[in-house]
Amino acid sequence: MSANLEIVKHMIGIYTDAEDTYIEELLKVAKLDLEKMGIVLDAENASDNHLIRQYTVWQYRTRKTGEAMPRSLAFSIHNHLIGSVQNDS
């Protein structure tokens, strides 16, 4: 089991394996969504992994509530986008 899966489950408050497959799929989709936004992700970078986990938790929660993206997540995405652009220069 991946570290990201374990951490996301803890963030959501899930302590069984019942939704592991679903959450693993959300982790993959989160990574793809962030890359489509133009963010360059490094699997070894703690900040990048945290962003993927934040996005995954938001996806998981919004499926039932439809809540808007939290400002903290939007700021993280914005900061990563700026960092990606600066690193390309």
Backbone torsions as a table, in degrees:
resi	resn	phi	psi	omega
1	MET	NA	135.2	-176.9
2	SER	-74.4	155.0	177.8
3	ALA	-62.8	-40.2	179.2
4	ASN	-60.6	-40.6	178.6
5	LEU	-61.5	-47.4	-179.3
6	GLU	-61.2	-43.4	-178.4
7	ILE	-68.2	-42.5	178.0
8	VAL	-61.3	-43.7	179.0
9	LYS	-59.9	-40.9	178.6
10	HIS	-66.2	-42.1	179.7
11	MET	-61.9	-36.1	-179.0
12	ILE	-82.0	-28.1	-177.6
13	GLY	95.4	31.6	178.8
14	ILE	-106.2	127.7	-176.2
15	TYR	-123.2	17.1	174.7
16	THR	-120.9	173.5	179.2
17	ASP	-93.9	5.6	-172.2
18	ALA	-58.4	-34.2	-176.2
19	GLU	-111.6	16.5	-177.4
20	ASP	-56.2	-45.5	-177.8
21	THR	-62.3	-43.6	179.5
22	TYR	-63.9	-45.4	-178.9
23	ILE	-67.5	-38.7	176.2
24	GLU	-60.2	-39.6	177.7
25	GLU	-65.9	-41.4	176.6
26	LEU	-61.6	-38.9	177.1
27	LEU	-60.5	-42.9	178.6
28	LYS	-64.3	-44.9	-179.2
29	VAL	-65.2	-39.9	178.5
30	ALA	-59.6	-45.9	179.1
31	LYS	-60.4	-45.3	179.3
32	LEU	-64.3	-43.1	178.8
33	ASP	-60.4	-44.5	-179.6
34	LEU	-65.6	-38.7	178.0
35	GLU	-67.1	-36.3	176.9
36	LYS	-64.2	-28.2	177.2
37	MET	-74.1	-11.8	179.4
38	GLY	105.1	7.5	-179.6
39	ILE	-84.5	128.7	176.0
40	VAL	-90.6	118.1	-176.2
41	LEU	-106.1	141.4	177.3
42	ASP	-118.6	119.8	-176.4
43	ALA	-61.4	-20.0	-179.6
44	GLU	-92.7	-6.4	-176.1
45	ASN	-89.9	120.7	-177.2
46	ALA	-61.6	-39.2	179.9
47	SER	-64.8	-41.1	178.1
48	ASP	-65.1	-42.7	178.8
49	ASN	-64.7	-37.4	178.4
50	HIS	-64.7	-40.4	177.8
51	LEU	-61.8	-44.4	177.9
52	ILE	-60.0	-43.2	179.4
53	ARG	-65.5	-43.6	178.3
54	GLN	-58.9	-45.9	-178.4
55	TYR	-64.3	-40.3	179.5
56	THR	-64.1	-44.8	178.8
57	VAL	-61.6	-42.2	177.9
58	TRP	-61.9	-44.1	178.2
59	GLN	-60.0	-43.2	-178.7
60	TYR	-62.4	-46.0	-176.6
61	ARG	-72.5	-36.3	-175.0
62	THR	-73.3	-17.4	-179.9
63	ARG	-62.9	-27.8	179.6
64	LYS	-100.3	-36.3	-171.6
65	THR	-99.6	-26.4	-176.2
66	GLY	70.2	17.7	-177.1
67	GLU	-62.3	147.8	177.5
68	ALA	-68.5	162.0	179.0
69	MET	-63.4	129.9	177.6
70	PRO	-61.4	145.4	-179.7
71	ARG	-58.0	-37.3	-179.4
72	SER	-62.4	-38.2	177.7
73	LEU	-69.9	-43.5	178.3
74	ALA	-60.1	-41.2	177.6
75	PHE	-64.4	-41.3	179.0
76	SER	-62.0	-43.2	178.8
77	ILE	-62.9	-46.1	179.3
78	HIS	-58.0	-47.3	-179.3
79	ASN	-63.8	-38.6	177.3
80	HIS	-67.5	-37.7	177.8
81	LEU	-62.8	-44.2	178.0
82	ILE	-63.2	-42.4	178.3
83	GLY	-63.1	-38.7	178.7
84	SER	-64.9	-41.1	179.7
85	VAL	-67.2	-42.8	179.7
86	GLN	-64.3	-37.4	179.8
87	ASN	-69.8	-25.7	179.3
88	ASP	-78.7	-20.2	-176.7
89	SER	-75.6	NA	NA
